[in-house]
Amino acid sequence: MSTLILPPQATPAGLAVDVVAFAMHAGELQVLLVERGSLPHARTWALPGGFVHLNEELHEAALRELRVKTSVELEPRLLEQFYTFGAVQRDPRGRVVSVAHMAVLPHGTVKVSGGGTALGAGWFAAHSPPPLAFDHHQILSSALERLQVRLEYALLALEFLPETFTLPELQGVYEAVLNKRLDKRNFRKRLLSQGILTTSGERRSGVGRPAQLYRKASRVRMPGSL
């Protein structure tokens, strides 16, 4: 039996993954970055990522790189491919094609630290990051666009919140992702009319009147844009 091999005209290329991991911190949408410890772009901030192992699925490589480079132990609430970046000159070491993944990490401050070849890791404002290595600014911009689209039709905003939440907290997620202010009355009216939320029967105490807590409805019809 003959052994099947790639044809001679197949382009030699490295296969990599990069992960755009988002989370909400103090009302701001932030992205997780690592400080590269090796060339090229040593001591430059970048998205966590690296090369895919021979017998490794893409999502497995993305999760491995996220955990190794940032020391994140929590399971992402979302991890999905969203685009492939393969410009010829994107990596000075040679032809490298990167399958970019978008992740949403659990609500609250997720502690991170550099691991593997990364000198450090940290959270940065997603809409105004520091200079990034390779084409990672383009990858981040594409991820933000994808996140904004998913926010409108796939209830993705709820992935940034705990199981129960207030309407101001939910509006804060929309505003942080869209990077703009929304009218409070219109936001609440349209959101509550879509049937995607239900009251939890609980209220959160604080300054002033206790706030009603909501959760995702058990049966949800897909909402229109807000």
trRosetta pair geometry for C-beta under 8 A, 3 or more apart (Angstrom, degrees):
i j d omega theta_ij theta_ji phi_ij phi_ji
6 10 4.1 -45 164 10 120 161
7 10 5.4 127 64 -27 67 95
11 95 6.6 -71 157 116 113 166
12 94 7.9 -40 114 167 99 131
12 95 6.9 125 98 54 63 122
13 86 7.9 12 -167 -146 150 107
13 94 7.7 -172 -128 134 51 99
13 95 4.2 -73 -113 116 86 110
13 96 6.6 161 -175 -96 83 24
13 97 5.4 41 153 -6 134 103
14 51 5.8 -66 -178 -118 111 113
14 91 7.6 -64 55 76 126 158
14 93 7.7 7 4 100 148 115
14 94 6.6 98 -6 88 111 108
14 95 6.9 156 18 96 74 59
14 96 4.3 -21 68 -110 107 80
14 97 7.2 175 84 25 53 63
15 51 6.8 93 78 -156 55 74
15 52 4.7 -41 108 34 102 120
15 96 7.8 -174 -72 -157 13 65
15 97 5.8 -19 -111 68 59 93
15 99 7.4 11 -173 -7 89 104
16 49 6.0 72 163 156 106 112
16 50 6.3 -127 -146 138 97 19
16 51 5.1 -58 -97 -96 80 49
16 52 6.4 -166 -107 -16 24 81
16 96 5.5 20 -2 179 124 108
16 97 7.0 167 29 85 77 42
16 98 4.4 -33 82 -102 99 80
16 99 7.4 178 91 20 47 67
17 49 5.3 -150 101 -146 56 96
17 50 7.0 -6 54 56 77 48
17 52 6.0 87 -19 -67 99 95
17 58 6.1 144 -84 -165 126 79
17 61 4.7 141 4 111 140 111
17 62 4.5 -116 159 -79 147 76
17 65 6.0 180 82 13 107 146
17 98 6.5 134 -113 -160 15 77
17 99 5.3 -31 -105 67 74 84
17 100 7.5 143 -162 -98 60 25
17 101 6.1 14 -173 -6 108 112
18 47 4.6 68 -176 99 106 130
18 48 7.4 143 -155 84 60 41
18 49 3.5 -43 -103 -72 58 154
18 85 7.7 -11 26 32 130 129
18 98 5.0 26 -7 177 105 132
18 99 7.9 170 24 78 67 38
18 100 5.1 -25 68 -110 95 75
18 101 7.2 180 86 26 44 72
18 136 6.8 -149 -167 -112 151 92
18 139 5.8 -10 101 -179 143 164
19 32 7.9 -15 110 74 100 113
19 47 6.1 -180 63 166 48 105
19 48 5.1 -25 53 77 106 92
19 49 5.9 169 4 -74 72 83
19 62 5.2 125 -77 -165 109 92
19 65 6.2 168 -7 90 121 110
19 66 4.8 -45 69 -75 171 103
19 79 7.9 -26 -136 -138 113 98
19 100 7.7 162 -87 -161 25 61
19 101 4.9 -21 -109 70 71 102
19 102 7.8 149 -160 -99 60 16
19 103 5.6 12 -174 -4 105 123
20 31 6.3 -41 -165 -144 79 117
20 47 5.9 -47 -80 -132 63 134
20 100 6.5 26 -10 -179 106 106
20 101 7.1 -174 26 91 70 49
20 102 5.1 -24 69 -110 102 65
20 103 6.9 168 84 24 48 74
20 139 6.4 -166 -58 139 120 97
20 140 5.8 156 -120 -109 124 61
20 143 3.8 -70 97 -106 167 170
21 31 6.7 124 73 -158 54 63
21 32 4.1 -12 73 30 112 122
21 48 7.1 6 -1 32 120 119
21 66 6.3 111 -58 -135 138 120
21 70 7.7 -94 37 7 155 171
21 72 7.6 -142 -170 -34 167 168
21 76 7.0 -116 -128 -105 103 124
21 103 4.2 -19 -108 72 75 114
21 104 7.6 167 -158 -84 62 16
21 105 5.7 47 178 -33 107 110
22 29 6.2 -17 -161 -169 112 93
22 30 7.1 144 -153 78 60 43
22 31 5.8 -34 -96 -96 65 68
22 32 7.8 -136 -70 -3 21 85
22 102 7.3 1 -1 -171 108 89
22 103 6.9 171 22 87 66 57
22 104 5.5 -26 69 -107 93 65
22 105 7.1 -170 84 14 40 82
22 126 6.3 16 -119 -86 99 146
22 143 7.7 180 -42 146 115 122
22 147 6.6 70 -22 -108 164 150
22 160 7.7 -50 123 -97 106 110
23 29 8.0 156 82 -151 29 53
23 30 5.8 -27 67 65 75 92
23 32 7.3 54 6 -44 107 101
23 104 7.0 127 -84 -165 59 58
23 105 4.3 -38 -74 61 116 104
23 106 7.5 7 -124 66 116 34
23 107 7.7 161 -160 -112 94 28
23 110 5.9 -151 -85 10 173 118
23 123 7.1 -68 59 -124 111 128
23 160 7.2 151 -150 -136 45 88
24 27 7.1 14 -177 -101 102 13
24 28 7.1 148 -155 70 62 34
24 29 6.2 -38 -99 -95 67 53
24 30 7.3 129 -122 17 18 85
24 107 6.6 -12 54 -130 106 71
24 160 4.7 81 -16 180 121 116
24 161 7.7 11 31 -72 147 59
24 172 7.6 94 -156 120 139 105
24 173 6.1 -68 -80 -105 145 86
24 176 6.3 103 -119 83 99 166
25 28 5.8 -32 71 62 73 87
25 30 4.9 -4 20 3 115 136
25 109 5.9 73 -123 -95 103 77
25 123 5.9 73 -8 148 157 155
27 172 5.2 -81 -135 -172 86 129
27 176 6.5 -171 167 -73 54 127
28 125 6.1 -60 168 -114 129 85
28 176 5.9 167 -145 -135 26 121
29 125 7.5 73 81 -158 63 59
29 126 4.6 -54 121 24 96 130
29 127 6.9 75 73 -21 110 95
29 173 7.9 93 -74 -150 98 57
29 176 4.0 145 -30 151 94 105
29 177 5.5 118 -74 -80 150 53
29 179 7.9 -84 33 -68 131 80
30 123 4.3 36 154 179 140 105
30 124 6.1 147 -158 70 90 26
30 125 6.1 -59 -107 -96 74 30
30 126 5.7 -178 -134 -34 16 87
31 47 7.9 -53 161 -105 118 88
31 123 7.3 148 70 -152 29 63
31 124 5.8 -33 61 66 80 82
31 125 7.8 8 17 115 85 18
31 126 4.2 107 -27 -101 102 84
31 129 6.3 -39 56 -84 128 123
31 140 6.3 31 -149 -136 172 117
32 48 6.6 -18 116 -7 106 117
32 66 8.0 67 96 -147 145 92
32 70 5.9 22 168 -122 130 154
32 72 7.6 -5 -152 -50 164 137
32 105 7.4 70 -33 -17 134 141
32 110 7.9 -41 -85 82 128 124
32 112 6.3 156 -143 -77 114 167
32 121 6.7 8 -176 -178 93 105
32 122 7.7 176 -147 94 58 25
32 123 6.0 -36 -95 -97 61 66
33 45 4.6 22 160 -174 136 107
33 46 6.5 139 -161 64 89 24
33 47 6.6 -66 -116 -89 68 39
33 48 7.6 -178 -144 -32 26 75
33 121 7.0 174 92 -151 43 62
33 122 6.2 -21 64 65 85 70
33 123 7.7 137 20 -111 79 19
33 124 5.4 4 7 9 125 123
33 129 6.9 130 -56 -153 143 121
33 130 7.5 -179 106 41 173 102
33 132 7.4 -118 -130 -110 129 102
34 45 7.1 149 77 -150 30 61
34 46 5.9 -36 66 67 80 77
34 47 7.5 34 22 153 90 13
34 48 5.0 88 -13 -81 126 78
34 69 4.9 -56 -78 162 161 113
34 70 6.2 -115 -75 -75 109 83
34 114 6.1 116 -149 -113 95 87
34 118 4.0 -60 -177 -136 125 136
34 119 7.8 132 171 43 81 59
34 120 6.9 167 -157 88 60 45
34 121 4.8 -26 -103 -98 75 82
35 43 6.3 1 180 -141 104 42
35 44 7.3 158 -149 76 64 19
35 45 5.8 -41 -93 -91 62 60
35 46 7.8 116 -119 19 18 79
35 114 6.4 -51 46 -89 90 137
35 118 6.2 110 61 -171 56 81
35 119 4.3 -59 97 62 110 100
35 120 4.3 28 23 49 122 87
35 121 7.3 -133 8 -67 76 38
35 122 7.9 36 -29 9 98 101
36 41 5.3 63 52 108 158 88
36 42 5.6 -124 110 -121 100 35
36 43 6.7 -76 72 -13 76 18
36 44 5.5 -1 30 55 115 70
36 45 7.7 -176 -6 -102 83 10
36 46 5.2 45 -46 8 107 128
36 117 7.3 1 -157 127 62 100
36 118 6.8 -58 -104 -116 31 65
36 119 7.2 19 94 6 18 99
36 133 5.9 46 -19 -42 142 157
37 42 6.5 6 169 -142 18 88
37 43 7.7 61 -107 -61 37 57
37 114 7.6 113 -44 177 120 137
37 117 4.8 -154 54 167 111 68
37 118 5.9 172 -13 -131 107 12
37 119 4.4 140 -81 -45 96 86
38 42 5.7 -83 151 -95 8 100
38 117 5.3 -44 -2 -175 116 126
39 42 5.1 -42 -69 -34 56 108
40 91 7.4 163 37 -162 134 70
40 92 5.1 99 -62 44 160 119
40 93 6.6 -149 -10 -39 114 94
40 133 7.4 147 111 -160 85 117
40 134 7.9 109 91 -67 115 82
41 44 4.1 -74 177 42 91 135
41 46 6.6 93 123 -59 137 128
41 133 3.5 99 163 -127 160 117
41 134 6.6 -91 -19 -32 158 70
43 119 6.9 7 -100 17 63 155
44 131 6.9 -67 -155 108 103 94
44 132 7.2 112 156 -161 103 28
44 133 4.5 121 105 -66 125 98
45 124 7.4 50 -175 -24 154 155
45 129 7.3 -150 112 170 139 106
45 130 5.0 85 29 75 146 117
45 131 7.1 126 45 82 100 53
45 132 5.7 -68 95 -107 86 64
45 133 7.0 -167 85 -13 37 88
46 49 7.4 -96 141 31 109 98
46 132 5.8 113 -105 -165 50 84
46 133 4.0 -28 -84 34 112 116
46 134 6.8 62 -130 19 117 102
46 136 5.3 177 -146 -41 70 165
47 132 7.2 34 -24 -162 78 130
47 136 4.8 -176 -4 -145 100 121
47 139 6.2 -79 -9 94 153 137
47 140 6.9 -174 -65 -64 121 94
48 65 5.5 156 150 140 93 94
48 66 5.3 107 107 -106 141 50
48 69 4.0 166 -140 82 107 140
48 70 5.4 -65 -78 -32 151 110
48 118 7.3 -32 -111 -69 87 149
48 121 7.4 16 -71 -119 116 118
49 62 7.7 -23 -117 -122 78 66
49 65 5.2 43 -129 154 27 154
49 69 7.6 -22 3 -9 25 162
49 98 6.7 29 172 -146 151 123
50 61 7.5 -135 77 179 81 99
50 65 4.7 -180 24 -112 98 122
50 68 7.9 -35 10 71 146 130
50 69 7.3 170 -26 -52 116 127
50 116 7.8 -84 -54 150 152 156
50 117 8.0 123 -96 32 128 122
51 61 7.9 -87 125 -159 31 132
52 56 5.5 -156 -176 78 81 112
52 58 6.5 -41 -111 -106 139 60
52 61 4.3 -53 -115 -92 79 164
52 99 8.0 30 -50 28 134 115
53 56 3.9 79 61 -9 93 129
53 61 6.6 -177 14 -95 77 104
56 60 5.0 -133 -172 88 89 120
56 61 5.0 102 131 -60 128 94
56 64 7.5 -50 -161 4 143 146
57 60 4.4 91 60 5 84 109
57 61 7.1 -152 91 -8 43 85
58 61 5.7 -55 -151 34 33 111
58 62 6.4 33 153 -19 66 104
58 81 6.7 23 123 -72 138 124
58 99 5.3 -38 -152 88 133 152
58 101 7.7 163 148 -62 99 119
59 62 5.5 -49 -146 35 36 114
59 63 6.3 33 156 -16 66 105
59 79 6.3 109 -152 125 101 117
59 81 7.6 -96 -75 -40 85 94
59 101 7.2 124 -115 -109 64 144
60 63 6.0 -56 -147 39 29 107
60 64 6.2 32 154 -21 64 109
61 64 5.6 -55 -145 37 30 113
61 65 6.2 27 159 -17 66 107
62 65 6.1 -57 -146 37 27 106
62 66 6.3 29 155 -20 62 108
62 79 6.4 157 109 -176 130 118
62 99 7.9 -90 -63 97 114 98
62 101 4.2 38 -140 10 152 158
62 103 7.7 172 154 -53 118 119
63 66 5.7 -54 -147 35 31 114
63 67 6.3 24 158 -14 65 109
63 76 7.6 -131 -111 8 91 116
63 79 6.5 28 -75 -165 93 166
64 67 6.0 -64 -150 40 28 105
64 68 5.9 16 161 -12 68 113
65 68 6.0 -57 -134 42 28 104
65 69 5.6 10 174 -5 67 119
66 69 6.7 -64 -132 45 15 97
66 70 6.0 -34 -179 29 55 119
66 72 5.8 -44 149 51 92 126
66 76 7.4 -10 134 -43 167 123
66 103 6.7 52 -108 -15 154 168
67 70 7.1 -83 -130 55 13 80
67 71 7.2 39 -176 -123 53 14
67 72 5.7 -104 -107 67 54 74
67 73 6.9 75 -137 -93 100 42
67 115 8.0 -42 136 70 51 146
68 115 5.3 -138 170 107 49 115
68 116 4.3 58 150 -44 104 128
69 114 7.1 -37 -180 -148 58 59
69 115 5.8 -162 -131 64 12 80
69 116 5.2 -52 -86 39 59 127
69 117 7.5 -28 -110 52 90 70
69 118 4.5 91 -159 -19 81 139
69 121 6.7 126 139 -82 74 126
70 112 4.6 -37 -179 -152 94 114
70 113 7.3 117 -177 54 45 32
70 114 7.4 -31 -109 -103 38 35
70 115 6.7 -66 20 23 12 102
70 118 7.3 -4 -67 68 51 165
70 121 4.3 139 -126 -143 74 162
71 111 7.8 -47 103 117 112 80
71 112 5.9 143 59 -154 91 53
71 113 4.6 2 25 54 147 79
71 114 7.5 20 -13 60 110 9
71 115 4.8 128 -56 -29 85 129
71 121 6.9 -172 22 33 92 147
72 105 6.9 -94 -151 -118 141 133
72 110 6.2 22 -123 162 102 127
72 112 6.0 -17 -63 -104 84 92
74 105 6.4 90 88 -160 122 94
74 106 5.4 -88 159 9 147 121
74 110 6.2 -107 28 -128 135 118
75 106 8.0 67 69 -39 59 111
76 79 4.5 100 79 -51 140 101
76 103 4.3 -77 -136 -162 150 108
76 104 6.2 115 -174 64 94 46
76 105 5.7 -67 -117 -90 73 57
76 106 8.0 -152 -134 -30 32 69
77 104 4.9 -54 65 95 98 99
77 105 6.9 120 8 -151 90 11
77 106 5.9 121 -38 -79 111 60
77 159 4.6 164 118 -165 131 99
78 102 7.1 -16 121 113 109 86
78 103 6.1 165 89 -150 69 42
78 104 4.1 41 36 26 107 103
78 156 7.3 7 -57 -141 166 97
78 159 5.4 10 -24 -164 119 159
79 101 5.9 12 -172 172 78 125
79 102 7.6 180 -140 87 37 46
79 103 4.8 6 -100 -104 75 91
80 101 6.4 163 85 -153 25 80
80 102 5.9 -17 63 56 78 86
81 84 7.9 8 -176 -58 115 79
81 99 5.8 -36 -130 170 115 104
81 100 7.1 110 -152 81 64 49
81 101 5.5 -52 -91 -98 48 73
82 100 5.9 -53 59 99 85 97
82 101 6.9 121 6 -132 84 26
82 102 4.9 38 -18 -12 135 113
82 142 7.1 162 118 133 117 103
82 143 6.4 115 71 -108 152 69
82 146 4.7 17 -164 -130 143 170
83 100 5.1 0 65 49 78 117
83 139 7.6 -169 75 -133 119 73
83 142 5.4 -51 21 148 158 144
83 146 7.5 -144 -24 -55 109 140
84 97 6.4 7 -179 178 104 102
84 98 7.1 166 -157 87 58 46
84 99 5.3 -24 -106 -105 84 65
84 100 7.1 -170 -91 12 28 80
85 90 6.4 135 146 -126 105 169
85 97 7.2 168 86 -159 50 56
85 98 4.8 -8 60 62 99 97
85 100 6.1 58 -8 -30 107 113
85 135 6.0 -166 179 85 143 134
85 138 7.2 127 -121 100 136 117
85 139 6.0 -68 -39 -84 151 101
86 90 7.3 -141 -168 8 15 139
86 97 4.1 1 -106 -119 100 93
86 98 7.4 -173 -72 27 59 58
87 90 4.3 110 68 -46 95 104
87 135 6.6 105 32 -49 130 158
88 95 6.6 -42 -146 -108 60 91
89 92 7.8 24 -172 -85 73 54
90 96 6.5 -111 83 67 101 90
90 98 7.6 -113 120 5 147 112
90 134 5.9 47 169 -170 84 98
90 135 4.9 -53 -143 -10 106 124
91 94 6.6 -20 99 58 105 42
91 95 7.5 113 56 -146 106 9
91 96 4.0 18 21 28 151 125
91 134 6.2 -8 -88 -122 73 114
93 96 6.8 46 68 -34 100 125
98 139 7.5 -42 105 -94 135 139
100 139 5.1 -173 -109 -151 144 111
100 142 7.1 86 88 85 162 127
100 143 6.9 -122 155 -68 130 104
102 143 5.0 157 -98 -144 107 103
102 146 6.1 -143 -48 96 157 135
102 147 6.7 -170 -162 -67 145 91
104 156 7.3 178 -52 -174 154 96
104 159 4.6 63 111 131 156 126
104 160 6.3 -97 -166 -74 123 71
105 110 5.1 -52 148 -24 141 158
106 110 6.7 120 57 -73 82 115
107 160 6.3 96 -89 162 86 45
107 161 5.5 45 -83 -151 138 18
107 162 4.9 -105 57 -53 156 68
108 162 7.9 53 -36 -64 100 101
110 123 8.0 123 61 -66 84 127
112 121 4.2 -95 143 112 114 122
112 122 6.6 -175 81 -86 119 27
112 123 7.1 130 25 -41 131 84
113 120 7.1 -63 -161 -145 55 58
113 121 5.7 133 -180 40 7 106
114 118 4.0 -142 -152 115 95 94
114 119 5.2 -51 -167 105 171 21
114 120 4.1 -80 -34 -90 127 16
114 121 4.8 162 -69 -18 59 82
115 118 6.1 23 50 51 37 106
115 121 7.6 -17 4 -21 73 130
118 121 6.0 43 141 -58 142 91
124 129 5.0 83 120 -124 133 77
124 130 6.4 -96 -141 -3 156 88
125 128 4.7 4 98 54 124 85
125 129 6.7 -156 78 -71 64 51
126 129 6.8 -4 -145 -53 26 99
126 140 7.2 -165 -164 -175 78 112
126 144 6.4 150 152 -92 114 112
127 144 7.2 108 -92 -127 70 150
127 179 5.1 118 -99 -100 154 133
129 132 6.2 22 120 -48 130 113
129 137 7.2 -165 70 -112 123 82
129 140 6.3 -32 4 154 150 171
131 137 7.7 -47 -151 -61 47 126
132 136 3.9 -112 148 81 129 111
132 137 4.7 161 45 -53 120 78
132 140 6.9 145 -19 -8 169 133
133 136 5.7 48 67 4 60 129
135 138 4.5 -30 171 35 93 120
135 139 6.2 103 114 -25 81 93
136 139 5.1 -47 -143 37 44 116
136 140 6.1 47 155 -21 69 101
137 140 5.7 -51 -147 37 31 111
137 141 6.4 34 152 -20 63 105
138 141 5.7 -52 -146 36 31 112
138 142 6.4 31 154 -18 64 106
139 142 5.8 -56 -150 37 30 110
139 143 6.3 31 151 -21 64 106
140 143 5.5 -54 -148 35 32 113
140 144 6.4 35 153 -21 65 102
141 144 5.7 -51 -150 32 32 112
141 145 6.6 32 151 -17 63 103
142 145 5.7 -52 -151 35 35 112
142 146 6.3 35 150 -18 66 106
143 146 5.5 -54 -148 38 34 113
143 147 6.1 37 152 -23 66 105
144 147 5.5 -51 -145 35 31 114
144 148 6.4 33 155 -20 64 104
144 177 7.8 175 -156 -166 78 71
145 148 5.8 -54 -150 34 30 111
145 149 6.6 28 153 -16 63 105
146 149 5.8 -57 -151 37 32 109
146 150 6.2 27 155 -14 67 109
147 150 5.8 -58 -144 42 30 108
147 151 6.2 42 153 -33 64 104
147 156 6.9 -151 -158 122 67 153
147 177 5.8 -129 133 -156 112 115
148 151 5.5 -45 -148 23 30 120
148 152 7.1 29 155 -20 59 103
148 177 5.9 167 -92 149 69 100
148 178 6.0 104 -129 -97 106 65
149 152 6.1 -60 -162 29 33 109
149 153 7.1 -21 163 19 67 105
150 153 6.9 -86 -144 54 31 77
150 154 4.6 -42 -166 40 76 126
150 156 4.3 57 130 -29 102 148
151 154 7.6 -29 -55 50 10 81
151 156 5.0 -85 -89 59 49 110
151 157 5.5 68 -146 -51 88 90
151 174 6.6 138 173 -119 130 71
151 177 5.3 153 -77 114 155 153
151 178 7.2 -138 92 -55 158 90
152 223 7.7 -128 171 96 50 98
152 224 7.9 -29 172 156 91 37
152 225 4.4 -5 -162 -113 121 80
152 226 6.7 -148 -125 16 77 76
153 222 6.0 22 -172 179 77 114
153 223 6.9 -155 -125 71 41 69
153 224 7.9 -6 -100 -134 78 24
153 225 7.3 -33 -60 -73 80 71
154 222 7.5 -18 -92 -137 40 105
155 158 5.2 -9 164 11 92 118
155 159 7.9 111 124 -23 74 86
155 196 6.2 -168 -102 -165 116 135
155 216 7.0 75 -178 -123 140 121
155 220 6.8 14 -60 158 151 157
155 222 7.9 -118 -27 -129 98 64
155 223 7.1 111 -69 13 80 112
156 159 5.5 -39 -169 15 57 117
156 160 7.8 53 144 -18 70 96
157 160 6.0 -55 -169 26 47 111
157 161 7.3 27 145 -10 71 112
157 170 6.2 80 140 -160 128 82
157 173 4.5 128 -158 111 97 133
157 174 5.8 -14 -109 -65 144 75
157 177 7.1 -123 -98 3 89 146
158 161 5.8 -69 -154 40 44 108
158 170 7.7 -5 -87 -122 64 106
158 216 5.4 56 -152 -70 158 117
160 173 4.8 149 74 -128 139 130
161 165 4.3 -24 178 -61 137 153
161 169 6.2 109 -121 134 123 117
161 170 6.5 -29 -57 -89 156 72
161 173 6.5 -85 -48 -49 104 145
162 165 6.1 146 57 -65 75 92
163 215 5.8 1 160 -122 73 114
164 200 4.7 5 -121 -57 125 162
164 202 6.6 18 -177 61 161 123
164 213 4.3 28 171 172 116 122
164 214 6.8 154 -154 71 70 29
164 215 5.1 -50 -96 -68 68 96
165 169 4.5 -118 -177 82 105 134
165 170 5.7 117 118 -51 128 89
165 213 6.6 120 50 -151 14 78
165 214 6.2 -41 69 61 66 80
165 215 7.6 117 20 -87 74 52
166 169 4.7 100 57 4 78 102
166 170 7.2 -144 97 -3 44 86
166 204 6.2 -87 -57 28 116 134
166 211 4.4 1 -116 143 133 136
166 212 6.9 117 -127 74 79 52
166 213 6.3 -62 -74 -102 63 55
166 214 7.2 107 -122 13 22 91
167 170 5.5 -53 -146 38 37 111
167 171 6.2 38 155 -19 68 104
167 187 7.9 141 173 116 105 106
167 188 5.7 39 -179 -108 146 101
167 191 7.3 150 -139 83 104 147
167 211 7.8 -142 26 -175 78 113
167 212 7.5 27 -11 73 102 96
167 214 6.6 68 -60 0 73 134
168 171 5.6 -53 -143 39 33 112
168 172 6.3 43 153 -28 64 103
168 211 7.3 -74 18 -142 111 149
169 172 5.5 -50 -152 29 32 118
169 173 7.1 36 150 -21 61 96
170 173 5.8 -47 -158 26 38 111
170 174 6.9 35 148 -14 65 102
170 191 7.3 128 118 -163 138 161
170 214 7.4 -31 -29 63 139 129
171 174 5.6 -53 -153 37 40 113
171 175 6.2 36 152 -17 70 107
171 182 6.1 -136 -162 65 101 123
171 184 6.9 19 -142 -118 168 68
171 187 5.2 74 -113 140 114 155
171 188 7.7 -42 -65 -61 127 76
172 175 5.8 -55 -143 40 31 109
172 176 6.1 32 157 -21 66 108
173 176 5.8 -57 -145 36 28 110
173 177 6.3 20 160 -12 65 109
174 177 6.2 -63 -146 41 26 104
174 178 5.9 5 165 1 66 117
174 182 6.0 -2 109 -12 124 149
174 187 7.1 175 66 -142 155 128
174 226 6.5 -43 -147 82 146 146
175 178 6.2 -63 -132 52 25 98
175 179 7.7 98 168 -82 53 9
175 180 6.5 -117 -146 80 70 39
175 181 5.9 20 -134 -110 122 38
175 182 5.7 -128 -78 2 93 97
176 179 7.3 17 -180 -74 26 51
178 182 7.5 71 62 -52 145 108
182 186 7.2 -123 169 76 89 101
182 187 4.7 82 134 -68 124 128
182 226 7.1 8 -139 140 145 114
183 186 4.2 50 87 25 116 112
183 187 6.2 172 82 -19 57 88
184 187 5.8 -60 -145 34 24 112
184 188 6.4 16 163 -13 63 109
185 188 6.2 -59 -148 39 27 105
185 189 6.1 26 157 -20 64 112
186 189 5.8 -56 -142 37 29 111
186 190 6.1 19 165 -10 66 111
187 190 6.5 -67 -149 41 22 101
187 191 6.0 16 161 -16 63 117
187 226 6.4 49 -128 -175 73 125
188 191 5.9 -61 -139 40 26 109
188 192 5.9 16 168 -11 65 114
189 192 6.5 -64 -145 41 19 101
189 193 6.3 16 159 -19 59 115
190 193 5.8 -61 -146 36 28 112
190 194 6.8 33 157 -31 62 106
190 226 5.8 149 102 -124 138 82
191 194 6.1 -58 -160 20 30 113
191 196 7.1 -78 -172 49 72 111
191 197 6.8 30 151 1 97 129
191 223 7.7 -3 -127 -133 56 151
191 226 6.8 15 -69 -105 86 129
192 197 6.6 -63 -109 55 59 117
194 221 7.3 -139 175 75 77 90
194 223 4.2 20 -167 -111 152 102
194 224 7.2 -150 -107 23 122 73
195 217 6.1 -44 162 14 67 169
195 220 6.9 168 117 -133 84 55
195 221 6.0 40 77 31 122 98
196 216 6.8 -44 164 -142 76 71
196 217 5.7 -156 -177 17 24 111
196 220 5.0 51 -125 -140 71 109
196 221 7.6 -108 -73 56 78 56
196 223 5.5 -44 -40 -50 139 118
197 214 4.5 3 -175 180 121 131
197 215 7.1 143 -153 74 74 27
197 216 6.7 -68 -107 -112 55 32
197 217 5.9 -162 -122 -34 1 93
198 214 6.7 146 75 -157 30 80
198 215 6.1 -29 65 66 81 76
198 216 7.6 17 21 121 87 19
198 217 4.5 109 -25 -96 103 77
198 218 7.4 -7 0 -5 148 74
199 212 6.0 -54 -130 179 108 114
199 213 7.2 99 -161 82 67 54
199 214 5.9 -61 -104 -103 43 67
199 215 8.0 56 166 20 11 76
200 213 4.4 -38 37 104 127 101
200 214 6.3 -177 -19 -121 91 13
200 215 5.0 88 -77 -13 100 106
201 213 8.0 -39 52 67 36 99
202 213 4.7 -12 81 39 88 131
203 210 3.8 73 146 138 126 120
203 211 6.2 156 -162 73 81 34
203 212 5.8 -44 -106 -95 84 39
203 213 6.2 -169 -103 -8 27 90
204 210 6.1 170 74 -166 36 83
204 211 4.8 -17 54 58 96 93
204 213 5.8 102 -28 -62 95 105
205 210 5.1 -38 -93 -107 51 103
206 210 7.0 124 23 -115 71 53
206 211 6.6 5 26 -4 121 105
216 220 6.7 -40 -180 -60 95 136
217 220 5.2 136 72 -76 99 82
223 226 7.5 9 143 -48 130 90
